[in-house]
Amino acid sequence: MVNFAAAVPTLPEQWWDRVAAGFARSEVPTVTVTELLAVVLVAVVLSVPGATWRYFGLFATVTHELGHAFAALTSGQRLGGIKLRLNHSGTTTSYTRGRFAAVWSGFWGYPVPGMTGAGLVWSGFNGWGPAAMSAGLLVLLASLIFIRNAAGVLILLAAVAGTGALIIGVPAVFTGHVAIILGLALLVASVRDLAKLANVHLRRRDQLRTSDAYILYRATAVPSAVWIALFSLVVAASWLVAWQPMSRVLAAGT
């Protein structure tokens, strides 16, 4: 007698199979100008209107704080934990006796959403979209051990659930398009967050103590404007990386 129940993979098994399968390079997606414009439109809808930014902005905050956390770990610091809040703010606590390590981890917040976005766009156009999605999901899962507040757990679990749903629900042939959409949305989010940061320094100076640029100024005596310019330079470079495959699609369509 055949045990059909045992032969049918469970949902977790299906999920893990899709995650593991994602690390193999897939067929390079063919993206037309029309598809590219549709992808850009979806990315803008995710990251510009207030109604959608209320939720997608939380994912951008997760990426921002993970940038601080990863930089802290790579510079030998002890990571105390990450707190995420529903108002799009977050705090990453790390411990070090070295000033350079503190500055290093303090810098890699605002640039990282743009860098992550560029990586997703590049991956999507080059057949590594499924790998980028699978890797991102594993990073989000691993990050749960560093969350130190209830809202942070809720936000990260929502990000895990959303990413997992995309991996399972979207056919592999379209995963590259999803990676491009998420990448472009993060790139737009990085510009939006930089504009918000500049506004804090220009008009809402009562909130300066929450600014990474101001914290870096206090640690180094280098003016906040210099740090904002450096953030912007990295984000601009990320946009340039993402623009390369997009420009080829536009050139082929003319």
N, C-alpha and C positions, 0 to 999 in steps of 0.2 A: 504494500500500500504506500502511495506517495503522500508525503506530508506537504501539501500545498502551502500551508501557512508558513512553514519554515523556508519555503523556496521564494516567497515574496519578500523583498527587502522592506524593512520598516522605513518610516519617514526620516529618522535620524541617519539611517544607513544611506538612503537616497541623497540626503543633504551632504553627508561626508563624501560620497562618491563624486558628486558634482564639484565640491570644493577641491578634492584631490585631482580630479580630471582637469580642472582649470589651469593647473601649472604646466600643462603641455601647450605649446604654441598652437593656436587655431589658425584657420584660414584667414588671410588678410582680408578684411571687409572692403567691399567696393562701395565707396561713398560718393554719390553724385552731388552736384551743386544743390539740387532741390532737397536732398536728404540733409546736407550740411546746414542749409538754412533752417530746416525744421529742427535739427539738433540744437542750433544756436538759440532758436526761439524757446525751446523747452528749457534750456539752461537759464535763459534770462527770466522766464516765468518762475523758475525755482528760487532765484536769488535776488530779484529786484522788487516785486510787489510785496507790500507789508504782510499780506495774508499768508503768503508762502514763506517769506523770509522768517517769519515768526518760528517756523519749524526747521527750515533748512539752515538758518543761521545758527541753530544749536549744533548742527553737524560741523559747521565751520569753526565754532568754538572748540569742539572736541579736537579737531585737527590742530588748532592753535595751541591748545594746552599739551597735546601729545608732542608737538614740536619742542616745547620747553622741556618736557620729560625726557625725550630721547636725547636731546642735547646734554641734559644733566647726566644721564647714564653714560654717554660717550666721553664725558670729561671726568669720570671717576667720582661723581658726587653720589651721595646717598639720597635716594628719592623718598621723601616723606609721604607724598600722596598728592592726589589731584581732586579738587572740588569744582564741580560744574553747577551753574545756576540757570534757572529758567529765564532770567533776564539777559542771557547771552554773555554773561561774565563768567570768569573762571579763575582759579588760582592753583598754581603748581608749586609745591613746597619741596625744596631740596636743601641739602646741607653740605657745605664745603668751607674750608679755611683759605682757599685760594681765590683771589679777586678775579683772575682770568676765567676760571671755571664758572664763577657766578655771572660774569658778563656774557660768556659764551652761551649759557643756558637762557639768560635773559633776552638775548637777541633773537633766538630762533622761535619766536611766536608768530608774529605777523607775517614773516615771509613764507612759512611752511604751508598754509593753505594754497598759496599760489604755486609753490613748488610741487605739492601733491597733485594739484590740478593739471599742471604741465605733464607730470608723469602719467596721469590717467589718460590724457589726450594722446600722448605719444604711444602709450600701450594700446589704446583703442585702434589707432590707425595702423599699427604694425603687427596685429595678430596676437598681442599679449593682453587684450582686454580681460579675458577670463582669469588669467594669472593675476592681474592687478586687483580684480574683485576678490579673488580667493585670498590673496595676501592681505588685503585690507581687512577682510573679515577676521582673519587670525590675529591681526594686530589689535583690532577692537576687542576681541575676546580676551587676549592677554592683558589688555589695559584695565580690565575690570578689577584686577587685584590691587590696583593703585587708587581706586576711587574711594573717597572718604566721606561722602555725604549721600543722603537718600536721593536727592534730585539728580546727582551725578550718575548714580546707578540707573535711575529711570531713563535718563537721556542716553546713556551708553547702551543699555539694553534695547532701546528703540532703534538706535543706529545698527546694532547687531541684527535685530529682527528685520529691519528694512533691507540691509545688505544681503542677509540670508534669503529673503524672499525674492530678491532680484536674481540671485544665483540659481535658485531652484526654478523660478517661474519664467525667466527669460531664456528662450532657446540660445544655445551657445553661439549660433550664427549672428545673433543680434547683440551679444554681450559687449562686443567692441563699441557699438553705438551707445550703449548705456554708459560705458566707461568715458566716452567722449563727452556725453551730456554732463555727467557728474564732474568731470575735469573742468569743463568750461564754467559750470556753475560755481565751482570753488575759485576759479580765477576771477570771476566777477565778484564773488564774495570777498576776495582778498583786497580788491580795489575799494569795495564798499567799506570794509573795516579800516583801511588806511584813511579814507575820507572822514570816518567817524573819529579816528585818532587825531587827525589834524584839527577837527572841530573842537575837540577837548582842549587843545593847546591854544586855539585862537579865541574861542567864545565861552568855553565851560571850564575855566581854569580851577574852579572849585573841585573838579574831579581829577586833577593832575596826579594825585597819589595813586590812582589806578592805572596810569599810563606806563607801559613798558619803557617808552622813550624817556620819560621823566625819571623812572627808577634807574635806568642806565646812566642818565646824567648825574644823578646823586652818587652813583658808584664810581664814576670815572671823571667827572667834571667836563666831559665832552657834551656840548649843547644838545638839547633834545632834538633840535632841527636837523642836526647831523645824523642822528640815529633814524629819524623819520625818513631822511633822504636815502640812507642805506637800506632801510626796509623797502622803500619804493624801487630802488635799483634792482634788488633781487626779484621783486614781483614783476618788474618790467622785463627782466631777463626770462622769467618763467613764461610770460606772455609771448615773448619772441620764440621760445622753444615750441610752444603750442601752435604758433602761427605758421610754422614751416610746413607741416602736412596739410593744414587748411589751405594755404596759398597754392599748393600743388593741385588740390581739388578745384579751386576756383580757376586756375590757369588752364586746366584740362577742359573745363566747361565753357571756355570762351572761344 
